[in-house]
C-alpha cells in the first residue's frame, strides 16, 4: 500500500467512526429531551402538591443504579455519576422554578 492509499483508508475509517459518533450524539440529545419531558411532569406534580423539588433518597438510589449500569457497560462509574449529578441538578432547578410559580 502506498502512503496515499493508507491515508485514504484512514480518512475513510475516521469519517465512518465520526458519523457513528454524530448519530449517537443525536440519540443522546433526543433521549435527554424525552427524560426532561418526564421530569417536567414530575415537577408540575410536585409543585401542585407542594412536595419538595429534590428527593435525596431517590437521587442516591438512581446514582447507585447508574453506577452499576455503567460498570456492566464497561463505562467509568465515576463519569456516569458526574453526568447523572449534572442532570439531577438541572432537574431540581426546573422543579424549583415550577414550585416558585413560573414555568421555563
N, C-alpha and C positions, 0 to 999 in steps of 0.2 A: 504494500500500500504506500502511496506517496503521501507527503505531508498534506497536500490539498484534499486527498480522499479522506484522510483521518480527520482533518479539520471539518470537512463537510459532514462526516458521520457524527462527530462530536456535537457539532451545531444542531444537527437534526435531533439527536437524543436530548440535548438540552432544551430545545423547543418543545419536544414531546412532553418532557417532565414538567416544564413550566406551564404548559396547557393543562396538565392534570392538576397542578397546584392551583391554578386560576379557577378551575371547576370546583375544587374542594373549598377554596375561599368563598366562592359564591354560595355553596351549600351551607357553609358555616354561618354566613350572614343571614340566609333565609331561616335557618334553624333558630338563630338568636332572635330574629323578628317574631317568629311563632312563640318562642318562650316568653318574650316580653308582652305579647298579646295576652297570654295566660296570666302572667304576673300582674298585669294591669287590672284584670278582672278580680284577682285576689285582693289587690289594693283597694278597689272600689268596695268590695265586700267588707274588708276590714274597716274602712272608713265609715261605711254605713252602720256598722255595729260597734263602732268606737273601740276596735281592737288595736293593739299596738302595731306600729309599722314593722317592727323587727320581731323575729321569733328565734331567739338564740338556740333553743334546743333543736328545732328543725334544721337550722343552719349547720349546727355541729353534726347532725346525722347525715345531712347532704354532703358535707365535706368528707366525712369518713367514707361514705358510699362512693363518692367520686374518686377518692384516693385509691380505693380498692379496684374500681373500674380501670383507672389509669395503670395500676400495677399489672392487671390482667392484660391490658393492651400494650404493655411494654412502653408506656409513656411515663415520664418522670412525675411521680405523685406530687412532689412539691410544686411543679409547674401547674399541674391540674388544680391544685388547691389555690394557688395565686390567681388563676383565671376565674375560678368559681368565686373567690372572695371579691374580685373586681365586679363580677356580675351581681353578686348579692348586694354589694354597696350601692350599685345603681338601682336595683330593685327597691331597696329600702328608701333611697332618695325619692323615687317615684311614689312610694307609699306615703312618705311624709308629706309630699306635695298634695296628694289626694286627701289625706287626713286634714290638711290645712284648708281644704275647700276649693283648691284650684286644680285644674286638670291640664297638664302639659300637652 
